Amino acid sequence: MTAAVLVMAATVPACSSSTSSGAAAGGSKTFTYWSMWKENEPQATVIKEALASYKAATGVTVTVEWHGRGVLDDVAAALKAGKPVPDLSDGSINTILGAAAEGVGVTDLTTLYRHPVPGENQLLGDIVPDKYMPLLSDATGAEVMVPYEVASEAVFFDKTKYPQLSANPPQTWDQFVDLMGDIKAKGQAPLALDASPGNAAYWVEWMFERELGPGQFKRTAEEQNATAAGGDSRWDDARLLDGAQKLETLIKGGDFAPGWNTEDASTTSAHGKDQQNAWAAGKAALILGGTWVPSETKRTENVDSFVFPAMPAVGGVRSDDSAGVNFFGFAVPKAGKNADAAEKFILYFMAKNQLSKISTEAGNMTPRIDIPAPSVLATVQTALTNRTVFPDQDALMRDDSKWYTTVFQPASVAFMVGKLTPQQLISKLKSDSTAFWAQSAAAK
């Protein structure tokens, strides 16, 4: 990691959360920040620019360390060793809540949301959409994060080759399957898929979420004893098997680009992003991935996207078309010594003139609807703004990460590469989940 020291003078409004040390006029003149970004990443560049401009206006000394994705593990290790922890850190909402569950206390920022954003005639709570707030809270209702970036998943495509998809994207699964046929008729592979744990899980997770609706797949995953439930087990819901059968039509129908089921796409493999790179090179028409895919592949020109299609309506009941959302943002560790100074910087960074650089320079979306997303993500921003939202991965990675990584992801990989039939997938998830929860209960 590297450290940088910036010297600043306080012109940002004094503030303190309900659990911070309190900030009288002026407040603390120093704080430390450990970041989830590596120093060469676009988000780090934006944050460094904000710190530099903050330096020109303030007298606060900021020590910055660029830890990368394991930053909250580093905070936990420092706390356990009795060493100083940072006053400010960041991560996804999943990792922040996960760290809190493991003993890294984070400050309730509810009061901070009632403070004004510097230079603007509105409060912090005015610029973060109300529908996001429950997703930024822990089980007690404490608002533990201030998000500066939002993410989701979408199906990306080249709008110069397929302009009709921008004008009329597939809304239903049947329309999506028809699109596969149209693409193959033009001689192109329809879909790119690196069958890594995360990417394979996207397909199965989205299908099950669409079949059951937000929150319902999570309830299925958390069923403690599917065997005891017998025919009443949530895993026996016919919609799960139907969803797996729908996915099997893609697997057996030649809809994924050649190599997706033979390359080693494990986390340590050099081939883990071969298919993503193939999509970036135009060798596959579509890719289902996170909103970071265009910026990560540097393919942002003439790219558009659409949200995972809905299932057919049943009995006149409209099918789910909600949008999943994840958040990356600031958290204030309780063990820090200068929460007031850290919170002032959060307010400063959330101002439109600073936060807009997450879009214009880092190529990602912000939670502010008055900051346009990069053009490549405009469709996703519209979906997040206009549709019902649910926690990314149906909150499973947030609340049940061990189940998700040890039970769901391996089964999803085996299924998506054709090693399991739809019935075998459901049976494996049912039995493995029962064993997982029994082992978890025994370990307590």
C-alpha positions as CSV (number, residue, x, y, z in Angstrom):
1,M,0.0,0.0,0.0
2,T,1.0,3.6,-0.4
3,A,0.3,6.6,1.9
4,A,-0.2,10.2,1.0
5,V,-0.5,13.1,3.4
6,L,-2.7,16.1,2.4
7,V,-3.0,19.3,4.4
8,M,-6.3,21.1,4.5
9,A,-8.3,24.2,6.1
10,A,-11.9,23.7,7.3
11,T,-14.5,25.5,5.2
12,V,-17.0,22.6,5.2
13,P,-19.9,22.8,7.7
14,A,-19.2,21.2,11.1
15,C,-21.1,18.0,11.7
16,S,-21.3,15.0,13.8
17,S,-23.3,11.8,13.6
18,S,-25.2,10.4,16.6
19,T,-22.2,8.3,17.5
20,S,-19.3,10.4,16.4
21,S,-17.0,12.2,18.8
22,G,-18.9,15.4,18.1
23,A,-17.6,18.4,16.1
24,A,-17.6,21.8,17.6
25,A,-16.9,24.7,15.3
26,G,-13.8,23.8,13.4
27,G,-13.6,20.2,14.8
28,S,-10.7,17.9,14.3
29,K,-7.9,19.0,12.0
30,T,-6.7,15.5,10.9
31,F,-8.1,12.1,9.9
32,T,-6.9,8.9,8.2
33,Y,-8.5,7.2,5.2
34,W,-8.0,3.6,4.1
35,S,-9.5,3.1,0.6
36,M,-10.9,0.0,-1.1
37,W,-9.3,1.2,-4.4
38,K,-5.8,0.7,-5.6
39,E,-4.0,3.9,-6.4
40,N,-4.0,3.4,-10.1
41,E,-7.8,2.8,-10.4
42,P,-10.1,5.5,-11.9
43,Q,-12.1,5.9,-8.7
44,A,-8.8,6.5,-6.7
45,T,-7.9,9.2,-9.2
46,V,-11.2,10.9,-8.7
47,I,-10.9,10.7,-4.9
48,K,-7.3,12.1,-5.1
49,E,-8.5,15.0,-7.1
50,A,-11.2,15.7,-4.5
51,L,-8.6,15.5,-1.7
52,A,-6.4,17.9,-3.6
53,S,-9.2,20.5,-4.1
54,Y,-10.2,20.0,-0.4
55,K,-6.6,20.7,0.5
56,A,-6.8,24.1,-1.2
57,A,-9.8,25.0,1.0
58,T,-9.0,23.5,4.4
59,G,-6.4,22.9,7.1
60,V,-7.1,19.3,7.9
61,T,-4.3,16.7,7.5
62,V,-5.4,13.6,5.7
63,T,-3.3,10.4,5.5
64,V,-4.5,8.2,2.7
65,E,-3.7,4.5,2.2
66,W,-4.8,2.6,-1.0
67,H,-5.5,-0.9,0.4
68,G,-7.6,-2.4,-2.4
69,R,-10.6,-4.7,-1.9
70,G,-9.4,-6.2,1.3
71,V,-9.4,-2.9,3.1
72,L,-12.0,-3.9,5.7
73,D,-10.2,-7.1,6.4
74,D,-7.2,-4.9,7.2
75,V,-9.3,-2.7,9.4
76,A,-10.5,-5.8,11.3
77,A,-6.9,-7.1,11.6
78,A,-5.8,-3.7,13.0
79,L,-8.7,-3.6,15.5
80,K,-8.0,-7.2,16.7
81,A,-4.3,-6.3,17.1
82,G,-5.1,-3.2,19.1
83,K,-3.6,-1.0,16.5
84,P,-5.0,2.3,15.2
85,V,-7.8,2.0,12.7
86,P,-8.7,4.6,10.1
87,D,-11.3,7.4,10.6
88,L,-12.7,6.8,7.2
89,S,-12.9,3.7,4.9
90,D,-15.1,2.5,2.1
91,G,-16.4,-0.7,0.4
92,S,-19.5,-2.2,-1.0
93,I,-22.5,-2.3,1.2
94,N,-22.0,-6.1,1.3
95,T,-18.5,-5.8,2.7
96,I,-19.3,-3.0,5.1
97,L,-22.2,-4.9,6.7
98,G,-20.2,-8.1,6.6
99,A,-17.3,-6.4,8.5
100,A,-19.8,-5.0,11.0
101,A,-21.2,-8.5,11.6
102,E,-17.6,-9.7,12.3
103,G,-17.0,-7.1,14.9
104,V,-15.8,-4.0,13.0
105,G,-18.3,-1.4,14.4
106,V,-19.3,1.3,12.0
107,T,-20.9,4.6,12.8
108,D,-24.6,5.3,12.4
109,L,-24.6,8.1,9.8
110,T,-28.3,8.9,10.1
111,T,-27.6,12.3,11.5
112,L,-25.1,13.1,8.8
113,Y,-27.9,12.6,6.2
114,R,-29.6,15.6,7.8
115,H,-26.6,17.9,7.1
116,P,-26.3,20.2,4.1
117,V,-24.1,19.4,1.1
118,P,-21.5,22.2,0.8
119,G,-22.4,24.7,-1.8
120,E,-25.9,23.3,-2.4
121,N,-29.3,24.2,-1.1
122,Q,-30.1,20.6,0.0
123,L,-29.3,18.1,2.6
124,L,-27.3,14.9,2.0
125,G,-30.6,13.0,2.5
126,D,-32.1,14.9,-0.4
127,I,-29.6,13.7,-2.9
128,V,-29.7,10.0,-2.2
129,P,-33.0,8.5,-3.4
130,D,-35.4,7.5,-0.6
131,K,-35.7,4.0,-2.1
132,Y,-32.0,3.4,-1.6
133,M,-32.0,4.2,2.1
134,P,-33.4,0.9,3.5
135,L,-30.6,-0.9,1.4
136,L,-27.9,1.2,3.2
137,S,-29.0,0.3,6.7
138,D,-28.1,-2.5,9.0
139,A,-30.6,-4.8,10.8
140,T,-31.2,-2.1,13.5
141,G,-32.1,0.6,10.9
142,A,-28.8,2.4,11.3
143,E,-27.7,4.0,8.0
144,V,-24.1,2.8,7.9
145,M,-23.0,4.0,4.5
146,V,-22.9,7.0,2.3
147,P,-22.8,5.7,-1.3
148,Y,-20.8,7.5,-4.0
149,E,-21.2,4.9,-6.6
150,V,-24.0,2.5,-7.6
151,A,-23.7,-0.6,-9.7
152,S,-26.0,-3.2,-11.2
153,E,-26.0,-5.9,-13.9
154,A,-27.2,-5.6,-17.5
155,V,-26.9,-7.2,-20.9
156,F,-24.4,-5.1,-23.0
157,F,-24.4,-5.0,-26.8
158,D,-23.0,-3.0,-29.8
159,K,-25.8,-0.6,-30.8
160,T,-24.3,0.0,-34.2
161,K,-24.7,-3.7,-35.1
162,Y,-28.0,-4.1,-33.3
163,P,-29.7,-0.7,-33.3
164,Q,-33.1,-2.3,-32.9
165,L,-32.1,-3.4,-29.4
166,S,-31.7,0.2,-28.3
167,A,-35.1,1.1,-29.6
168,N,-36.9,-2.1,-28.6
169,P,-34.9,-4.3,-26.3
170,P,-36.4,-7.7,-25.3
171,Q,-38.8,-7.3,-22.4
172,T,-39.7,-11.0,-21.9
173,W,-37.8,-14.2,-22.0
174,D,-39.5,-15.4,-25.2
175,Q,-38.4,-12.2,-26.9
176,F,-34.9,-12.8,-25.6
177,V,-34.8,-16.4,-27.0
178,D,-36.1,-15.1,-30.3
179,L,-33.2,-12.6,-30.3
180,M,-30.7,-15.5,-29.9
181,G,-32.1,-17.0,-33.1
182,D,-31.8,-13.8,-35.0
183,I,-28.2,-13.3,-33.9
184,K,-27.2,-16.9,-34.9
185,A,-28.9,-16.4,-38.2
186,K,-26.4,-13.6,-38.9
187,G,-23.5,-15.9,-38.2
188,Q,-22.4,-14.4,-34.8
189,A,-22.2,-16.1,-31.4
190,P,-25.0,-14.6,-29.3
191,L,-23.6,-14.7,-25.7
192,A,-20.2,-14.4,-24.0
193,L,-19.8,-16.2,-20.7
194,D,-16.7,-16.7,-18.6
195,A,-18.0,-19.6,-16.4
196,S,-16.4,-18.2,-13.3
197,P,-18.3,-18.5,-10.0
198,G,-19.6,-14.9,-10.1
199,N,-20.5,-14.8,-13.8
200,A,-22.2,-18.2,-13.8
201,A,-24.1,-17.2,-10.7
202,Y,-25.4,-14.1,-12.4
203,W,-27.4,-16.2,-14.9
204,V,-29.0,-18.6,-12.3
205,E,-29.6,-15.9,-9.7
206,W,-31.3,-13.5,-12.2
207,M,-33.5,-16.3,-13.6
208,F,-34.5,-17.4,-10.1
209,E,-35.2,-13.8,-9.0
210,R,-37.3,-13.2,-12.1
211,E,-39.3,-16.4,-11.5
212,L,-39.9,-15.9,-7.8
213,G,-39.7,-12.1,-7.3
214,P,-37.3,-10.0,-5.1
215,G,-36.5,-11.5,-1.7
216,Q,-38.2,-14.9,-2.4
217,F,-35.1,-16.6,-3.7
218,K,-33.3,-15.4,-0.6
219,R,-36.0,-17.1,1.6
220,T,-35.5,-20.3,-0.4
221,A,-31.7,-20.2,0.1
222,E,-32.2,-19.6,3.9
223,E,-34.6,-22.6,4.4
224,Q,-32.9,-24.4,7.2
225,N,-34.0,-28.0,6.6
226,A,-35.4,-28.6,3.1
227,T,-35.6,-32.4,3.8
228,A,-37.8,-31.9,6.8
229,A,-40.1,-29.6,4.8
230,G,-40.8,-32.5,2.4
231,G,-43.0,-31.5,-0.4
232,D,-43.5,-28.1,1.2
233,S,-39.8,-27.2,0.7
234,R,-39.3,-23.9,-1.1
235,W,-36.8,-25.7,-3.3
236,D,-39.7,-27.8,-4.7
237,D,-41.3,-24.7,-6.2
238,A,-41.9,-25.6,-9.9
239,R,-40.8,-22.1,-10.9
240,L,-37.2,-22.9,-10.0
241,L,-37.1,-25.9,-12.2
242,D,-38.9,-23.9,-15.0
243,G,-36.2,-21.3,-14.7
244,A,-33.4,-23.8,-14.9
245,Q,-35.0,-25.4,-17.9
246,K,-35.2,-22.0,-19.6
247,L,-31.5,-21.5,-19.1
248,E,-30.8,-25.0,-20.4
249,T,-32.2,-24.0,-23.7
250,L,-29.3,-21.5,-24.0
251,I,-26.7,-24.0,-22.9
252,K,-27.9,-26.7,-25.3
253,G,-28.9,-24.3,-28.1
254,G,-25.4,-23.1,-28.9
255,D,-26.1,-19.6,-27.7
256,F,-22.8,-19.2,-25.8
257,A,-19.6,-18.5,-27.6
258,P,-17.3,-21.5,-28.2
259,G,-15.0,-22.2,-25.3
260,W,-17.3,-21.0,-22.5
261,N,-17.6,-24.5,-21.1
262,T,-14.0,-25.8,-21.6
263,E,-11.8,-22.9,-20.5
264,D,-10.6,-22.8,-16.9
265,A,-12.4,-19.7,-15.6
266,S,-11.4,-20.1,-11.9
267,T,-10.1,-17.1,-10.0
268,T,-6.5,-18.1,-10.5
269,S,-6.8,-18.9,-14.2
270,A,-5.3,-16.8,-17.0
271,H,-8.4,-17.6,-19.0
272,G,-10.8,-16.1,-16.5
273,K,-11.8,-13.3,-18.8
274,D,-11.3,-14.8,-22.2
275,Q,-15.0,-14.5,-23.1
276,Q,-15.3,-11.0,-21.7
277,N,-12.4,-10.1,-23.9
278,A,-14.0,-11.9,-26.8
279,W,-17.1,-9.7,-26.4
280,A,-14.9,-6.6,-26.2
281,A,-13.4,-7.7,-29.5
282,G,-16.8,-8.1,-31.1
283,K,-16.7,-11.9,-31.2
284,A,-19.9,-12.3,-29.3
285,A,-23.0,-10.1,-29.5
286,L,-24.1,-9.9,-25.9
287,I,-22.6,-10.2,-22.4
288,L,-24.4,-10.3,-19.0
289,G,-22.2,-8.5,-16.5
290,G,-21.7,-5.8,-14.0
291,T,-21.9,-2.2,-14.9
292,W,-18.1,-2.1,-14.7
293,V,-17.7,-4.3,-17.8
294,P,-17.6,-1.5,-20.4
295,S,-15.0,0.5,-18.5
296,E,-13.0,-2.6,-17.5
297,T,-12.8,-3.8,-21.1
298,K,-12.4,-0.2,-22.4
299,R,-15.3,-0.9,-24.8
300,T,-17.5,2.1,-24.1
301,E,-18.2,3.5,-27.6
302,N,-21.4,2.6,-29.3
303,V,-22.4,0.2,-26.4
304,D,-25.9,0.1,-25.0
305,S,-27.6,-2.3,-22.6
306,F,-30.9,-3.7,-21.4
307,V,-32.0,-5.2,-18.1
308,F,-32.4,-9.0,-17.7
309,P,-35.8,-9.9,-19.3
310,A,-39.0,-10.7,-17.4
311,M,-40.8,-14.0,-17.3
312,P,-44.2,-14.5,-18.9
313,A,-47.1,-13.1,-16.8
314,V,-49.0,-15.8,-15.0
315,G,-52.8,-15.6,-14.4
316,G,-52.8,-11.9,-15.3
317,V,-50.2,-11.1,-12.7
318,R,-47.4,-8.9,-14.1
319,S,-44.0,-10.5,-14.0
320,D,-41.2,-9.0,-12.0
321,D,-39.0,-6.4,-13.9
322,S,-37.2,-4.8,-11.0
323,A,-33.6,-3.7,-11.0
324,G,-30.8,-5.0,-8.7
325,V,-28.5,-2.5,-7.2
326,N,-25.2,-2.5,-5.3
327,F,-23.5,0.4,-3.6
328,F,-19.9,1.5,-3.0
329,G,-19.3,4.2,-0.5
330,F,-18.0,5.6,2.7
331,A,-18.2,4.1,6.2
332,V,-16.8,5.6,9.4
333,P,-15.3,3.0,11.8
334,K,-16.4,3.5,15.4
335,A,-12.9,2.9,16.6
336,G,-11.6,5.9,14.7
337,K,-10.6,9.0,16.6
338,N,-11.7,11.8,14.2
339,A,-15.1,10.9,12.9
340,D,-16.1,14.6,12.7
341,A,-13.4,15.4,10.2
342,A,-14.1,12.3,8.2
343,E,-17.8,13.1,8.0
344,K,-17.0,16.6,6.7
345,F,-15.1,15.2,3.8
346,I,-17.9,12.8,3.0
347,L,-20.3,15.8,2.7
348,Y,-17.7,17.6,0.5
349,F,-17.2,14.7,-1.8
350,M,-21.0,14.2,-2.3
351,A,-21.4,17.7,-3.8
352,K,-22.3,17.5,-7.4
353,N,-19.2,19.2,-8.7
354,Q,-17.0,16.5,-7.0
355,L,-19.2,13.4,-7.3
356,S,-19.9,14.0,-11.0
357,K,-16.3,12.9,-11.7
358,I,-17.3,9.3,-10.7
359,S,-19.3,9.4,-14.0
360,T,-17.2,11.6,-16.2
361,E,-13.8,10.4,-15.2
362,A,-14.3,6.9,-13.6
363,G,-17.0,5.8,-16.0
364,N,-19.5,4.7,-13.4
365,M,-22.9,5.7,-12.0
366,T,-23.5,7.8,-8.9
367,P,-26.6,7.6,-6.6
368,R,-27.5,11.2,-7.6
369,I,-30.1,11.2,-10.4
370,D,-29.0,14.8,-11.3
371,I,-25.7,13.4,-12.4
372,P,-26.1,11.8,-15.8
373,A,-24.5,8.3,-16.0
374,P,-21.9,7.7,-18.7
375,S,-23.8,7.1,-22.0
376,V,-22.9,3.4,-21.9
377,L,-24.8,3.1,-18.6
378,A,-27.7,5.5,-19.4
379,T,-30.2,2.7,-19.8
380,V,-29.2,1.2,-16.5
381,Q,-29.5,4.5,-14.7
382,T,-33.0,4.9,-16.2
383,A,-34.0,1.4,-14.9
384,L,-32.6,2.1,-11.4
385,T,-34.5,5.5,-11.4
386,N,-37.8,4.3,-12.7
387,R,-38.2,0.7,-11.5
388,T,-38.5,-1.0,-8.1
389,V,-35.0,-1.9,-6.8
390,F,-33.8,-4.8,-4.8
391,P,-30.4,-5.6,-3.2
392,D,-27.9,-7.0,-5.7
393,Q,-27.8,-10.8,-5.7
394,D,-31.1,-10.7,-3.8
395,A,-29.0,-9.7,-0.7
396,L,-27.6,-13.2,-0.5
397,M,-23.9,-12.1,-0.9
398,R,-24.7,-9.4,1.7
399,D,-26.4,-11.6,4.3
400,D,-25.4,-15.2,3.4
401,S,-22.1,-14.8,1.7
402,K,-20.7,-18.2,2.8
403,W,-23.8,-20.0,1.4
404,Y,-23.5,-18.0,-1.8
405,T,-19.8,-18.8,-2.4
406,T,-19.7,-22.4,-1.1
407,V,-23.1,-23.7,-2.2
408,F,-24.7,-21.6,-4.9
409,Q,-21.7,-20.5,-7.0
410,P,-20.1,-24.0,-7.5
411,A,-23.5,-25.5,-8.4
412,S,-24.2,-22.6,-10.8
413,V,-20.8,-23.2,-12.6
414,A,-21.5,-26.9,-12.9
415,F,-25.0,-26.2,-14.4
416,M,-24.0,-23.4,-16.7
417,V,-21.2,-25.5,-18.3
418,G,-23.6,-28.4,-18.8
419,K,-22.5,-30.8,-16.1
420,L,-25.9,-30.8,-14.3
421,T,-29.4,-31.1,-15.7
422,P,-32.0,-28.6,-14.4
423,Q,-33.4,-31.2,-12.0
424,Q,-30.0,-32.1,-10.8
425,L,-29.2,-28.4,-10.2
426,I,-32.3,-28.0,-8.0
427,S,-31.7,-31.3,-6.2
428,K,-28.1,-30.3,-5.5
429,L,-29.0,-26.9,-4.2
430,K,-31.6,-28.4,-2.0
431,S,-29.4,-31.1,-0.4
432,D,-26.3,-28.9,-0.2
433,S,-28.2,-26.1,1.4
434,T,-29.6,-28.4,4.0
435,A,-26.1,-29.7,4.8
436,F,-24.7,-26.2,4.9
437,W,-27.3,-24.9,7.4
438,A,-27.0,-28.0,9.6
439,Q,-23.2,-27.5,9.7
440,S,-23.6,-23.8,10.4
441,A,-26.0,-24.5,13.3
442,A,-23.6,-27.1,14.7
443,A,-20.7,-24.6,14.6
444,K,-22.6,-22.1,16.8
